[in-house]
Amino acid sequence: MFIETAEAEPVEPAGETIVRRQWCGPGLMSGVSANDPSSLVIYSAAGAQFGVAISWSMLLLLPMMSLMQEISARIGRATGRGFAANTRQFFPAWLLTVIVTALLFSNVITIAADLSAMGAVTKLLIGGPDIVYVAAFGAAIAALQVRLSYEQFARALKWSALLIGLYVVAALAAGVPWTRVSYDTLAPTV
């Protein structure tokens, strides 16, 4: 995914700015971050239970999710502030407290689910107690966040985001019945 960014260097003396395309920008990172380990476990469980019968929901959900991303990005770009700062400016403090508390709770649960999924997958691959893997992954990630600069950590995350391409390879290697997927995507069933 290419992201357009305005550069400070003028193309001509008139002061026009050039637009440079980056191979990996915030759009890719936010898209990849939605594919955390706990989400993949949920997708796998849904696939095991329903197969491709609920593929039609993508046609409904993708535009709504994309629209929310677009609205959030435009508000952030227009105001220069994030969600919490905008909420603080336009709504009562108690509402911001409720939202931030809910977000904190949700993030803690998601991190626990992600670490648990990583531990369970590692246990499937090499055996052993999954709680040890959960603790090891948690300690390693915390250490990397503390030891690396933001730029180094962001660069590592950008390169690891390329692993998302393995989803395509896995789908092609799995022998997916594409005619059935197409049918179930276009013909909703309950």
Secondary structure by P-SEA (a helix, b strand, c coil): cbbbbbbcccccccbbbbbbbbcccaaaaaaaaaacaaaaaaaaaaaaaccccccccccccaaaaaaaaaaaaaaaaaacccaaaaaaacccaaaaaaaaaaaaaaaaaaaaaaaaaaaaaaaaaccccaaaaaaaaaaaaaaaaacccaaaaaaaaaaaacccaaaaaaaaaaccaaaaaaaaaacccc
